[in-house]
Amino acid sequence: NAGTEAEVCLCVYGERGDTGARQLLRSHKPKRFLKGETDIFAVEAVHLGQLYKIVIGHNGLGSGNGWFLDKVVIKDPVTDLDYTFLCHR
């Protein structure tokens, strides 16, 4: 497991559209994306319906270009469903 100091962006795709690229800025912790840690972010968006894909990546700047991401879990507040996207990269 490796962390990163790079800027991380996420785009979520659903049956009604997508969020566009959103930079993940404010975690529930003071330092984001540390090795072996879990971060939680709140991302506001219109309801996208059933989610089917995410695209997540970083700008490659700073230390930690070998960032390892296990998974992304998205909780839909409208339906109370959890969507898990396995990354293992």
HTML snippet that shows the backbone in 3Dmol.js (N, CA, C, O; Angstrom):
<script src="https://3Dmol.org/build/3Dmol-min.js"></script>
<div id="view" style="width:600px;height:400px;position:relative"></div>
<script>
const pdb = `
ATOM      1  N   ASN A   1       0.838  -1.182   0.000  1.00  0.00           N
ATOM      2  CA  ASN A   1       0.000   0.000   0.000  1.00  0.00           C
ATOM      3  C   ASN A   1       0.878   1.239   0.000  1.00  0.00           C
ATOM      4  O   ASN A   1       1.777   1.366   0.832  1.00  0.00           O
ATOM      5  N   ALA A   2       0.629   2.135  -0.910  1.00  0.00           N
ATOM      6  CA  ALA A   2       1.410   3.364  -1.012  1.00  0.00           C
ATOM      7  C   ALA A   2       0.472   4.561  -1.027  1.00  0.00           C
ATOM      8  O   ALA A   2      -0.628   4.489  -1.575  1.00  0.00           O
ATOM      9  N   GLY A   3       0.910   5.659  -0.425  1.00  0.00           N
ATOM     10  CA  GLY A   3       0.131   6.890  -0.413  1.00  0.00           C
ATOM     11  C   GLY A   3       0.585   7.828  -1.510  1.00  0.00           C
ATOM     12  O   GLY A   3       1.464   7.491  -2.303  1.00  0.00           O
ATOM     13  N   THR A   4      -0.017   9.013  -1.554  1.00  0.00           N
ATOM     14  CA  THR A   4       0.374  10.019  -2.534  1.00  0.00           C
ATOM     15  C   THR A   4       0.117  11.418  -1.984  1.00  0.00           C
ATOM     16  O   THR A   4      -0.769  11.621  -1.154  1.00  0.00           O
ATOM     17  N   GLU A   5       0.904  12.371  -2.459  1.00  0.00           N
ATOM     18  CA  GLU A   5       0.679  13.785  -2.166  1.00  0.00           C
ATOM     19  C   GLU A   5       0.108  14.505  -3.382  1.00  0.00           C
ATOM     20  O   GLU A   5      -0.123  15.713  -3.335  1.00  0.00           O
ATOM     21  N   ALA A   6      -0.122  13.773  -4.469  1.00  0.00           N
ATOM     22  CA  ALA A   6      -0.639  14.353  -5.705  1.00  0.00           C
ATOM     23  C   ALA A   6      -2.102  14.771  -5.533  1.00  0.00           C
ATOM     24  O   ALA A   6      -2.773  14.354  -4.589  1.00  0.00           O
ATOM     25  N   GLU A   7      -2.582  15.599  -6.461  1.00  0.00           N
ATOM     26  CA  GLU A   7      -3.996  15.975  -6.495  1.00  0.00           C
ATOM     27  C   GLU A   7      -4.780  14.824  -7.118  1.00  0.00           C
ATOM     28  O   GLU A   7      -4.459  14.370  -8.216  1.00  0.00           O
ATOM     29  N   VAL A   8      -5.811  14.353  -6.412  1.00  0.00           N
ATOM     30  CA  VAL A   8      -6.605  13.215  -6.862  1.00  0.00           C
ATOM     31  C   VAL A   8      -7.971  13.711  -7.325  1.00  0.00           C
ATOM     32  O   VAL A   8      -8.621  14.498  -6.637  1.00  0.00           O
ATOM     33  N   CYS A   9      -8.400  13.240  -8.506  1.00  0.00           N
ATOM     34  CA  CYS A   9      -9.707  13.605  -9.059  1.00  0.00           C
ATOM     35  C   CYS A   9     -10.545  12.354  -9.279  1.00  0.00           C
ATOM     36  O   CYS A   9     -10.021  11.282  -9.584  1.00  0.00           O
ATOM     37  N   LEU A  10     -11.852  12.510  -9.119  1.00  0.00           N
ATOM     38  CA  LEU A  10     -12.805  11.416  -9.268  1.00  0.00           C
ATOM     39  C   LEU A  10     -13.944  11.872 -10.167  1.00  0.00           C
ATOM     40  O   LEU A  10     -14.427  12.997 -10.045  1.00  0.00           O
ATOM     41  N   CYS A  11     -14.369  10.998 -11.065  1.00  0.00           N
ATOM     42  CA  CYS A  11     -15.576  11.218 -11.860  1.00  0.00           C
ATOM     43  C   CYS A  11     -16.463   9.989 -11.670  1.00  0.00           C
ATOM     44  O   CYS A  11     -16.009   8.857 -11.831  1.00  0.00           O
ATOM     45  N   VAL A  12     -17.727  10.221 -11.328  1.00  0.00           N
ATOM     46  CA  VAL A  12     -18.683   9.141 -11.087  1.00  0.00           C
ATOM     47  C   VAL A  12     -19.708   9.145 -12.215  1.00  0.00           C
ATOM     48  O   VAL A  12     -20.229  10.197 -12.588  1.00  0.00           O
ATOM     49  N   TYR A  13     -19.995   7.955 -12.759  1.00  0.00           N
ATOM     50  CA  TYR A  13     -20.935   7.810 -13.871  1.00  0.00           C
ATOM     51  C   TYR A  13     -22.157   7.017 -13.428  1.00  0.00           C
ATOM     52  O   TYR A  13     -22.043   5.976 -12.781  1.00  0.00           O
ATOM     53  N   GLY A  14     -23.324   7.531 -13.791  1.00  0.00           N
ATOM     54  CA  GLY A  14     -24.573   6.849 -13.483  1.00  0.00           C
ATOM     55  C   GLY A  14     -25.491   6.871 -14.686  1.00  0.00           C
ATOM     56  O   GLY A  14     -25.166   7.461 -15.717  1.00  0.00           O
ATOM     57  N   GLU A  15     -26.639   6.227 -14.554  1.00  0.00           N
ATOM     58  CA  GLU A  15     -27.564   6.117 -15.686  1.00  0.00           C
ATOM     59  C   GLU A  15     -28.147   7.469 -16.107  1.00  0.00           C
ATOM     60  O   GLU A  15     -28.723   7.576 -17.189  1.00  0.00           O
ATOM     61  N   ARG A  16     -28.008   8.502 -15.267  1.00  0.00           N
ATOM     62  CA  ARG A  16     -28.535   9.830 -15.602  1.00  0.00           C
ATOM     63  C   ARG A  16     -27.450  10.858 -15.901  1.00  0.00           C
ATOM     64  O   ARG A  16     -27.746  12.047 -16.019  1.00  0.00           O
ATOM     65  N   GLY A  17     -26.198  10.419 -16.026  1.00  0.00           N
ATOM     66  CA  GLY A  17     -25.118  11.356 -16.327  1.00  0.00           C
ATOM     67  C   GLY A  17     -23.907  11.111 -15.454  1.00  0.00           C
ATOM     68  O   GLY A  17     -23.737  10.028 -14.894  1.00  0.00           O
ATOM     69  N   ASP A  18     -23.065  12.130 -15.342  1.00  0.00           N
ATOM     70  CA  ASP A  18     -21.848  11.985 -14.543  1.00  0.00           C
ATOM     71  C   ASP A  18     -21.566  13.271 -13.773  1.00  0.00           C
ATOM     72  O   ASP A  18     -22.177  14.312 -14.015  1.00  0.00           O
ATOM     73  N   THR A  19     -20.629  13.167 -12.844  1.00  0.00           N
ATOM     74  CA  THR A  19     -20.294  14.307 -11.989  1.00  0.00           C
ATOM     75  C   THR A  19     -19.307  15.260 -12.631  1.00  0.00           C
ATOM     76  O   THR A  19     -19.161  16.395 -12.178  1.00  0.00           O
ATOM     77  N   GLY A  20     -18.624  14.817 -13.686  1.00  0.00           N
ATOM     78  CA  GLY A  20     -17.468  15.565 -14.161  1.00  0.00           C
ATOM     79  C   GLY A  20     -16.329  15.327 -13.180  1.00  0.00           C
ATOM     80  O   GLY A  20     -16.546  14.794 -12.092  1.00  0.00           O
ATOM     81  N   ALA A  21     -15.133  15.713 -13.556  1.00  0.00           N
ATOM     82  CA  ALA A  21     -13.968  15.491 -12.688  1.00  0.00           C
ATOM     83  C   ALA A  21     -14.084  16.358 -11.441  1.00  0.00           C
ATOM     84  O   ALA A  21     -14.256  17.573 -11.535  1.00  0.00           O
ATOM     85  N   ARG A  22     -13.991  15.735 -10.287  1.00  0.00           N
ATOM     86  CA  ARG A  22     -14.055  16.435  -9.002  1.00  0.00           C
ATOM     87  C   ARG A  22     -12.772  16.164  -8.235  1.00  0.00           C
ATOM     88  O   ARG A  22     -12.422  15.010  -7.984  1.00  0.00           O
ATOM     89  N   GLN A  23     -12.082  17.215  -7.867  1.00  0.00           N
ATOM     90  CA  GLN A  23     -10.871  17.051  -7.071  1.00  0.00           C
ATOM     91  C   GLN A  23     -11.275  16.703  -5.636  1.00  0.00           C
ATOM     92  O   GLN A  23     -12.146  17.349  -5.053  1.00  0.00           O
ATOM     93  N   LEU A  24     -10.638  15.686  -5.080  1.00  0.00           N
ATOM     94  CA  LEU A  24     -10.930  15.258  -3.712  1.00  0.00           C
ATOM     95  C   LEU A  24     -10.050  16.050  -2.763  1.00  0.00           C
ATOM     96  O   LEU A  24      -8.878  15.729  -2.566  1.00  0.00           O
ATOM     97  N   LEU A  25     -10.629  17.086  -2.180  1.00  0.00           N
ATOM     98  CA  LEU A  25      -9.857  18.038  -1.382  1.00  0.00           C
ATOM     99  C   LEU A  25      -9.965  17.828   0.118  1.00  0.00           C
ATOM    100  O   LEU A  25      -8.945  17.802   0.806  1.00  0.00           O
ATOM    101  N   ARG A  26     -11.162  17.678   0.635  1.00  0.00           N
ATOM    102  CA  ARG A  26     -11.365  17.677   2.088  1.00  0.00           C
ATOM    103  C   ARG A  26     -11.741  16.298   2.587  1.00  0.00           C
ATOM    104  O   ARG A  26     -12.873  15.844   2.418  1.00  0.00           O
ATOM    105  N   SER A  27     -10.774  15.641   3.203  1.00  0.00           N
ATOM    106  CA  SER A  27     -11.014  14.347   3.835  1.00  0.00           C
ATOM    107  C   SER A  27     -11.466  14.581   5.269  1.00  0.00           C
ATOM    108  O   SER A  27     -11.430  15.708   5.763  1.00  0.00           O
ATOM    109  N   HIS A  28     -11.885  13.532   5.922  1.00  0.00           N
ATOM    110  CA  HIS A  28     -12.227  13.624   7.345  1.00  0.00           C
ATOM    111  C   HIS A  28     -10.972  13.633   8.211  1.00  0.00           C
ATOM    112  O   HIS A  28     -11.059  13.736   9.434  1.00  0.00           O
ATOM    113  N   LYS A  29      -9.802  13.524   7.576  1.00  0.00           N
ATOM    114  CA  LYS A  29      -8.517  13.540   8.286  1.00  0.00           C
ATOM    115  C   LYS A  29      -7.700  14.738   7.820  1.00  0.00           C
ATOM    116  O   LYS A  29      -7.917  15.240   6.717  1.00  0.00           O
ATOM    117  N   PRO A  30      -6.763  15.203   8.646  1.00  0.00           N
ATOM    118  CA  PRO A  30      -5.950  16.357   8.247  1.00  0.00           C
ATOM    119  C   PRO A  30      -5.026  16.072   7.057  1.00  0.00           C
ATOM    120  O   PRO A  30      -4.785  16.964   6.243  1.00  0.00           O
ATOM    121  N   LYS A  31      -4.508  14.845   6.945  1.00  0.00           N
ATOM    122  CA  LYS A  31      -3.654  14.477   5.801  1.00  0.00           C
ATOM    123  C   LYS A  31      -4.364  13.411   4.989  1.00  0.00           C
ATOM    124  O   LYS A  31      -4.838  12.409   5.524  1.00  0.00           O
ATOM    125  N   ARG A  32      -4.430  13.647   3.681  1.00  0.00           N
ATOM    126  CA  ARG A  32      -5.140  12.736   2.782  1.00  0.00           C
ATOM    127  C   ARG A  32      -4.203  11.715   2.167  1.00  0.00           C
ATOM    128  O   ARG A  32      -3.003  11.956   2.037  1.00  0.00           O
ATOM    129  N   PHE A  33      -4.759  10.578   1.792  1.00  0.00           N
ATOM    130  CA  PHE A  33      -4.110   9.558   0.969  1.00  0.00           C
ATOM    131  C   PHE A  33      -2.800   9.037   1.563  1.00  0.00           C
ATOM    132  O   PHE A  33      -1.805   8.885   0.854  1.00  0.00           O
ATOM    133  N   LEU A  34      -2.808   8.770   2.855  1.00  0.00           N
ATOM    134  CA  LEU A  34      -1.633   8.196   3.504  1.00  0.00           C
ATOM    135  C   LEU A  34      -1.630   6.681   3.334  1.00  0.00           C
ATOM    136  O   LEU A  34      -2.682   6.050   3.230  1.00  0.00           O
ATOM    137  N   LYS A  35      -0.449   6.122   3.310  1.00  0.00           N
ATOM    138  CA  LYS A  35      -0.271   4.679   3.148  1.00  0.00           C
ATOM    139  C   LYS A  35      -1.063   3.920   4.208  1.00  0.00           C
ATOM    140  O   LYS A  35      -0.966   4.212   5.400  1.00  0.00           O
ATOM    141  N   GLY A  36      -1.852   2.938   3.755  1.00  0.00           N
ATOM    142  CA  GLY A  36      -2.588   2.069   4.657  1.00  0.00           C
ATOM    143  C   GLY A  36      -3.803   2.691   5.325  1.00  0.00           C
ATOM    144  O   GLY A  36      -4.409   2.060   6.191  1.00  0.00           O
ATOM    145  N   GLU A  37      -4.177   3.903   4.951  1.00  0.00           N
ATOM    146  CA  GLU A  37      -5.282   4.611   5.600  1.00  0.00           C
ATOM    147  C   GLU A  37      -6.533   4.628   4.720  1.00  0.00           C
ATOM    148  O   GLU A  37      -6.467   4.401   3.512  1.00  0.00           O
ATOM    149  N   THR A  38      -7.661   4.898   5.350  1.00  0.00           N
ATOM    150  CA  THR A  38      -8.931   5.082   4.656  1.00  0.00           C
ATOM    151  C   THR A  38      -9.326   6.547   4.773  1.00  0.00           C
ATOM    152  O   THR A  38      -9.283   7.120   5.861  1.00  0.00           O
ATOM    153  N   ASP A  39      -9.709   7.152   3.654  1.00  0.00           N
ATOM    154  CA  ASP A  39     -10.164   8.542   3.644  1.00  0.00           C
ATOM    155  C   ASP A  39     -11.639   8.583   3.274  1.00  0.00           C
ATOM    156  O   ASP A  39     -12.119   7.760   2.494  1.00  0.00           O
ATOM    157  N   ILE A  40     -12.349   9.548   3.842  1.00  0.00           N
ATOM    158  CA  ILE A  40     -13.767   9.741   3.543  1.00  0.00           C
ATOM    159  C   ILE A  40     -13.956  11.164   3.020  1.00  0.00           C
ATOM    160  O   ILE A  40     -13.499  12.131   3.629  1.00  0.00           O
ATOM    161  N   PHE A  41     -14.643  11.270   1.871  1.00  0.00           N
ATOM    162  CA  PHE A  41     -14.908  12.564   1.245  1.00  0.00           C
ATOM    163  C   PHE A  41     -16.405  12.698   0.997  1.00  0.00           C
ATOM    164  O   PHE A  41     -17.083  11.705   0.732  1.00  0.00           O
ATOM    165  N   ALA A  42     -16.918  13.909   1.082  1.00  0.00           N
ATOM    166  CA  ALA A  42     -18.293  14.202   0.695  1.00  0.00           C
ATOM    167  C   ALA A  42     -18.238  14.927  -0.645  1.00  0.00           C
ATOM    168  O   ALA A  42     -17.583  15.961  -0.775  1.00  0.00           O
ATOM    169  N   VAL A  43     -18.932  14.377  -1.639  1.00  0.00           N
ATOM    170  CA  VAL A  43     -18.977  14.979  -2.971  1.00  0.00           C
ATOM    171  C   VAL A  43     -20.442  15.238  -3.300  1.00  0.00           C
ATOM    172  O   VAL A  43     -21.239  14.303  -3.382  1.00  0.00           O
ATOM    173  N   GLU A  44     -20.795  16.502  -3.487  1.00  0.00           N
ATOM    174  CA  GLU A  44     -22.177  16.848  -3.825  1.00  0.00           C
ATOM    175  C   GLU A  44     -22.388  16.736  -5.327  1.00  0.00           C
ATOM    176  O   GLU A  44     -21.544  17.148  -6.123  1.00  0.00           O
ATOM    177  N   ALA A  45     -23.533  16.169  -5.698  1.00  0.00           N
ATOM    178  CA  ALA A  45     -23.877  16.025  -7.113  1.00  0.00           C
ATOM    179  C   ALA A  45     -25.379  15.807  -7.224  1.00  0.00           C
ATOM    180  O   ALA A  45     -26.037  15.436  -6.253  1.00  0.00           O
ATOM    181  N   VAL A  46     -25.913  16.040  -8.416  1.00  0.00           N
ATOM    182  CA  VAL A  46     -27.308  15.682  -8.664  1.00  0.00           C
ATOM    183  C   VAL A  46     -27.408  14.164  -8.588  1.00  0.00           C
ATOM    184  O   VAL A  46     -26.405  13.462  -8.713  1.00  0.00           O
ATOM    185  N   HIS A  47     -28.627  13.658  -8.383  1.00  0.00           N
ATOM    186  CA  HIS A  47     -28.783  12.203  -8.321  1.00  0.00           C
ATOM    187  C   HIS A  47     -28.519  11.620  -9.703  1.00  0.00           C
ATOM    188  O   HIS A  47     -29.144  12.021 -10.685  1.00  0.00           O
ATOM    189  N   LEU A  48     -27.593  10.677  -9.770  1.00  0.00           N
ATOM    190  CA  LEU A  48     -27.154  10.106 -11.043  1.00  0.00           C
ATOM    191  C   LEU A  48     -27.863   8.804 -11.382  1.00  0.00           C
ATOM    192  O   LEU A  48     -27.551   8.187 -12.400  1.00  0.00           O
ATOM    193  N   GLY A  49     -28.803   8.373 -10.559  1.00  0.00           N
ATOM    194  CA  GLY A  49     -29.427   7.072 -10.775  1.00  0.00           C
ATOM    195  C   GLY A  49     -28.455   5.980 -10.365  1.00  0.00           C
ATOM    196  O   GLY A  49     -27.566   6.202  -9.543  1.00  0.00           O
ATOM    197  N   GLN A  50     -28.630   4.798 -10.943  1.00  0.00           N
ATOM    198  CA  GLN A  50     -27.744   3.680 -10.613  1.00  0.00           C
ATOM    199  C   GLN A  50     -26.338   3.968 -11.138  1.00  0.00           C
ATOM    200  O   GLN A  50     -26.165   4.311 -12.308  1.00  0.00           O
ATOM    201  N   LEU A  51     -25.350   3.828 -10.280  1.00  0.00           N
ATOM    202  CA  LEU A  51     -23.959   4.085 -10.660  1.00  0.00           C
ATOM    203  C   LEU A  51     -23.366   2.853 -11.316  1.00  0.00           C
ATOM    204  O   LEU A  51     -23.660   1.727 -10.916  1.00  0.00           O
ATOM    205  N   TYR A  52     -22.518   3.071 -12.340  1.00  0.00           N
ATOM    206  CA  TYR A  52     -21.926   1.924 -13.015  1.00  0.00           C
ATOM    207  C   TYR A  52     -20.422   2.035 -13.232  1.00  0.00           C
ATOM    208  O   TYR A  52     -19.781   1.045 -13.585  1.00  0.00           O
ATOM    209  N   LYS A  53     -19.839   3.228 -13.027  1.00  0.00           N
ATOM    210  CA  LYS A  53     -18.406   3.360 -13.316  1.00  0.00           C
ATOM    211  C   LYS A  53     -17.854   4.576 -12.599  1.00  0.00           C
ATOM    212  O   LYS A  53     -18.567   5.551 -12.363  1.00  0.00           O
ATOM    213  N   ILE A  54     -16.559   4.506 -12.252  1.00  0.00           N
ATOM    214  CA  ILE A  54     -15.821   5.678 -11.783  1.00  0.00           C
ATOM    215  C   ILE A  54     -14.524   5.763 -12.574  1.00  0.00           C
ATOM    216  O   ILE A  54     -14.018   4.761 -13.078  1.00  0.00           O
ATOM    217  N   VAL A  55     -14.005   6.963 -12.673  1.00  0.00           N
ATOM    218  CA  VAL A  55     -12.651   7.185 -13.180  1.00  0.00           C
ATOM    219  C   VAL A  55     -11.951   7.998 -12.105  1.00  0.00           C
ATOM    220  O   VAL A  55     -12.413   9.077 -11.733  1.00  0.00           O
ATOM    221  N   ILE A  56     -10.835   7.479 -11.607  1.00  0.00           N
ATOM    222  CA  ILE A  56     -10.094   8.157 -10.552  1.00  0.00           C
ATOM    223  C   ILE A  56      -8.618   8.145 -10.923  1.00  0.00           C
ATOM    224  O   ILE A  56      -8.105   7.158 -11.450  1.00  0.00           O
ATOM    225  N   GLY A  57      -7.954   9.239 -10.645  1.00  0.00           N
ATOM    226  CA  GLY A  57      -6.530   9.323 -10.960  1.00  0.00           C
ATOM    227  C   GLY A  57      -5.914  10.527 -10.285  1.00  0.00           C
ATOM    228  O   GLY A  57      -6.598  11.301  -9.616  1.00  0.00           O
ATOM    229  N   HIS A  58      -4.609  10.676 -10.469  1.00  0.00           N
ATOM    230  CA  HIS A  58      -3.919  11.822  -9.872  1.00  0.00           C
ATOM    231  C   HIS A  58      -3.030  12.483 -10.904  1.00  0.00           C
ATOM    232  O   HIS A  58      -2.774  11.925 -11.970  1.00  0.00           O
ATOM    233  N   ASN A  59      -2.558  13.691 -10.574  1.00  0.00           N
ATOM    234  CA  ASN A  59      -1.790  14.483 -11.531  1.00  0.00           C
ATOM    235  C   ASN A  59      -0.318  14.095 -11.592  1.00  0.00           C
ATOM    236  O   ASN A  59       0.425  14.657 -12.398  1.00  0.00           O
ATOM    237  N   GLY A  60       0.125  13.154 -10.766  1.00  0.00           N
ATOM    238  CA  GLY A  60       1.504  12.675 -10.827  1.00  0.00           C
ATOM    239  C   GLY A  60       2.518  13.579 -10.163  1.00  0.00           C
ATOM    240  O   GLY A  60       3.716  13.303 -10.216  1.00  0.00           O
ATOM    241  N   LEU A  61       2.061  14.662  -9.533  1.00  0.00           N
ATOM    242  CA  LEU A  61       2.991  15.581  -8.883  1.00  0.00           C
ATOM    243  C   LEU A  61       3.179  15.197  -7.423  1.00  0.00           C
ATOM    244  O   LEU A  61       2.324  14.535  -6.834  1.00  0.00           O
ATOM    245  N   GLY A  62       4.289  15.610  -6.847  1.00  0.00           N
ATOM    246  CA  GLY A  62       4.570  15.308  -5.444  1.00  0.00           C
ATOM    247  C   GLY A  62       5.056  13.885  -5.278  1.00  0.00           C
ATOM    248  O   GLY A  62       5.184  13.137  -6.248  1.00  0.00           O
ATOM    249  N   SER A  63       5.323  13.524  -4.043  1.00  0.00           N
ATOM    250  CA  SER A  63       5.790  12.161  -3.799  1.00  0.00           C
ATOM    251  C   SER A  63       4.602  11.212  -3.837  1.00  0.00           C
ATOM    252  O   SER A  63       3.459  11.615  -3.622  1.00  0.00           O
ATOM    253  N   GLY A  64       4.886   9.960  -4.109  1.00  0.00           N
ATOM    254  CA  GLY A  64       3.833   8.954  -4.098  1.00  0.00           C
ATOM    255  C   GLY A  64       3.225   8.689  -5.451  1.00  0.00           C
ATOM    256  O   GLY A  64       2.028   8.415  -5.547  1.00  0.00           O
ATOM    257  N   ASN A  65       4.029   8.764  -6.511  1.00  0.00           N
ATOM    258  CA  ASN A  65       3.495   8.455  -7.837  1.00  0.00           C
ATOM    259  C   ASN A  65       3.101   6.988  -7.960  1.00  0.00           C
ATOM    260  O   ASN A  65       2.368   6.617  -8.877  1.00  0.00           O
ATOM    261  N   GLY A  66       3.587   6.145  -7.035  1.00  0.00           N
ATOM    262  CA  GLY A  66       3.224   4.735  -7.032  1.00  0.00           C
ATOM    263  C   GLY A  66       2.025   4.467  -6.143  1.00  0.00           C
ATOM    264  O   GLY A  66       1.928   3.400  -5.537  1.00  0.00           O
ATOM    265  N   TRP A  67       1.115   5.418  -6.059  1.00  0.00           N
ATOM    266  CA  TRP A  67      -0.067   5.339  -5.201  1.00  0.00           C
ATOM    267  C   TRP A  67      -0.837   4.051  -5.449  1.00  0.00           C
ATOM    268  O   TRP A  67      -1.069   3.678  -6.599  1.00  0.00           O
ATOM    269  N   PHE A  68      -1.238   3.363  -4.369  1.00  0.00           N
ATOM    270  CA  PHE A  68      -2.060   2.159  -4.469  1.00  0.00           C
ATOM    271  C   PHE A  68      -3.441   2.450  -3.907  1.00  0.00           C
ATOM    272  O   PHE A  68      -3.572   2.913  -2.774  1.00  0.00           O
ATOM    273  N   LEU A  69      -4.462   2.181  -4.694  1.00  0.00           N
ATOM    274  CA  LEU A  69      -5.850   2.378  -4.278  1.00  0.00           C
ATOM    275  C   LEU A  69      -6.550   1.029  -4.311  1.00  0.00           C
ATOM    276  O   LEU A  69      -6.624   0.392  -5.361  1.00  0.00           O
ATOM    277  N   ASP A  70      -7.058   0.595  -3.180  1.00  0.00           N
ATOM    278  CA  ASP A  70      -7.720  -0.702  -3.083  1.00  0.00           C
ATOM    279  C   ASP A  70      -9.141  -0.646  -3.641  1.00  0.00           C
ATOM    280  O   ASP A  70      -9.509  -1.447  -4.501  1.00  0.00           O
ATOM    281  N   LYS A  71      -9.938   0.306  -3.146  1.00  0.00           N
ATOM    282  CA  LYS A  71     -11.326   0.397  -3.602  1.00  0.00           C
ATOM    283  C   LYS A  71     -11.902   1.771  -3.294  1.00  0.00           C
ATOM    284  O   LYS A  71     -11.361   2.530  -2.490  1.00  0.00           O
ATOM    285  N   VAL A  72     -13.016   2.067  -3.956  1.00  0.00           N
ATOM    286  CA  VAL A  72     -13.792   3.277  -3.693  1.00  0.00           C
ATOM    287  C   VAL A  72     -15.211   2.822  -3.369  1.00  0.00           C
ATOM    288  O   VAL A  72     -15.814   2.060  -4.124  1.00  0.00           O
ATOM    289  N   VAL A  73     -15.734   3.292  -2.250  1.00  0.00           N
ATOM    290  CA  VAL A  73     -17.111   2.988  -1.858  1.00  0.00           C
ATOM    291  C   VAL A  73     -17.899   4.295  -1.889  1.00  0.00           C
ATOM    292  O   VAL A  73     -17.506   5.284  -1.270  1.00  0.00           O
ATOM    293  N   ILE A  74     -19.012   4.287  -2.614  1.00  0.00           N
ATOM    294  CA  ILE A  74     -19.864   5.471  -2.724  1.00  0.00           C
ATOM    295  C   ILE A  74     -21.210   5.149  -2.098  1.00  0.00           C
ATOM    296  O   ILE A  74     -21.853   4.161  -2.455  1.00  0.00           O
ATOM    297  N   LYS A  75     -21.628   5.985  -1.167  1.00  0.00           N
ATOM    298  CA  LYS A  75     -22.936   5.826  -0.522  1.00  0.00           C
ATOM    299  C   LYS A  75     -23.900   6.822  -1.156  1.00  0.00           C
ATOM    300  O   LYS A  75     -23.669   8.030  -1.120  1.00  0.00           O
ATOM    301  N   ASP A  76     -24.971   6.313  -1.733  1.00  0.00           N
ATOM    302  CA  ASP A  76     -26.000   7.147  -2.351  1.00  0.00           C
ATOM    303  C   ASP A  76     -26.999   7.552  -1.266  1.00  0.00           C
ATOM    304  O   ASP A  76     -27.720   6.697  -0.752  1.00  0.00           O
ATOM    305  N   PRO A  77     -27.056   8.849  -0.906  1.00  0.00           N
ATOM    306  CA  PRO A  77     -27.961   9.265   0.171  1.00  0.00           C
ATOM    307  C   PRO A  77     -29.439   9.204  -0.213  1.00  0.00           C
ATOM    308  O   PRO A  77     -30.301   9.192   0.665  1.00  0.00           O
ATOM    309  N   VAL A  78     -29.741   9.167  -1.500  1.00  0.00           N
ATOM    310  CA  VAL A  78     -31.139   9.109  -1.941  1.00  0.00           C
ATOM    311  C   VAL A  78     -31.695   7.695  -1.772  1.00  0.00           C
ATOM    312  O   VAL A  78     -32.798   7.516  -1.255  1.00  0.00           O
ATOM    313  N   THR A  79     -30.927   6.689  -2.210  1.00  0.00           N
ATOM    314  CA  THR A  79     -31.398   5.300  -2.166  1.00  0.00           C
ATOM    315  C   THR A  79     -30.840   4.529  -0.976  1.00  0.00           C
ATOM    316  O   THR A  79     -31.304   3.426  -0.687  1.00  0.00           O
ATOM    317  N   ASP A  80     -29.857   5.088  -0.285  1.00  0.00           N
ATOM    318  CA  ASP A  80     -29.154   4.440   0.825  1.00  0.00           C
ATOM    319  C   ASP A  80     -28.376   3.201   0.365  1.00  0.00           C
ATOM    320  O   ASP A  80     -28.058   2.333   1.177  1.00  0.00           O
ATOM    321  N   LEU A  81     -28.072   3.119  -0.929  1.00  0.00           N
ATOM    322  CA  LEU A  81     -27.268   2.017  -1.462  1.00  0.00           C
ATOM    323  C   LEU A  81     -25.791   2.364  -1.394  1.00  0.00           C
ATOM    324  O   LEU A  81     -25.408   3.529  -1.505  1.00  0.00           O
ATOM    325  N   ASP A  82     -24.964   1.338  -1.209  1.00  0.00           N
ATOM    326  CA  ASP A  82     -23.512   1.477  -1.295  1.00  0.00           C
ATOM    327  C   ASP A  82     -23.046   0.853  -2.599  1.00  0.00           C
ATOM    328  O   ASP A  82     -23.449  -0.258  -2.944  1.00  0.00           O
ATOM    329  N   TYR A  83     -22.192   1.571  -3.325  1.00  0.00           N
ATOM    330  CA  TYR A  83     -21.579   1.063  -4.550  1.00  0.00           C
ATOM    331  C   TYR A  83     -20.090   0.904  -4.281  1.00  0.00           C
ATOM    332  O   TYR A  83     -19.427   1.858  -3.875  1.00  0.00           O
ATOM    333  N   THR A  84     -19.562  -0.292  -4.504  1.00  0.00           N
ATOM    334  CA  THR A  84     -18.141  -0.553  -4.285  1.00  0.00           C
ATOM    335  C   THR A  84     -17.473  -0.783  -5.631  1.00  0.00           C
ATOM    336  O   THR A  84     -17.888  -1.646  -6.406  1.00  0.00           O
ATOM    337  N   PHE A  85     -16.437  -0.003  -5.899  1.00  0.00           N
ATOM    338  CA  PHE A  85     -15.654  -0.129  -7.121  1.00  0.00           C
ATOM    339  C   PHE A  85     -14.259  -0.585  -6.717  1.00  0.00           C
ATOM    340  O   PHE A  85     -13.508   0.169  -6.098  1.00  0.00           O
ATOM    341  N   LEU A  86     -13.913  -1.827  -7.072  1.00  0.00           N
ATOM    342  CA  LEU A  86     -12.598  -2.367  -6.741  1.00  0.00           C
ATOM    343  C   LEU A  86     -11.570  -1.807  -7.705  1.00  0.00           C
ATOM    344  O   LEU A  86     -11.800  -1.765  -8.913  1.00  0.00           O
ATOM    345  N   CYS A  87     -10.447  -1.380  -7.175  1.00  0.00           N
ATOM    346  CA  CYS A  87      -9.401  -0.769  -7.996  1.00  0.00           C
ATOM    347  C   CYS A  87      -8.141  -1.635  -8.007  1.00  0.00           C
ATOM    348  O   CYS A  87      -7.619  -1.955  -9.076  1.00  0.00           O
ATOM    349  N   HIS A  88      -7.654  -2.011  -6.836  1.00  0.00           N
ATOM    350  CA  HIS A  88      -6.445  -2.839  -6.690  1.00  0.00           C
ATOM    351  C   HIS A  88      -5.309  -2.341  -7.569  1.00  0.00           C
ATOM    352  O   HIS A  88      -4.629  -3.143  -8.209  1.00  0.00           O
ATOM    353  N   ARG A  89      -5.089  -1.024  -7.611  1.00  0.00           N
ATOM    354  CA  ARG A  89      -4.011  -0.443  -8.424  1.00  0.00           C
ATOM    355  C   ARG A  89      -3.275   0.604  -7.633  1.00  0.00           C
ATOM    356  O   ARG A  89      -2.332   1.211  -8.140  1.00  0.00           O
TER     357      ARG A  89
END
`;
const viewer = $3Dmol.createViewer("view");
viewer.addModel(pdb, "pdb");
viewer.setStyle({}, {cartoon: {color: "spectrum"}});
viewer.zoomTo();
viewer.render();
</script>
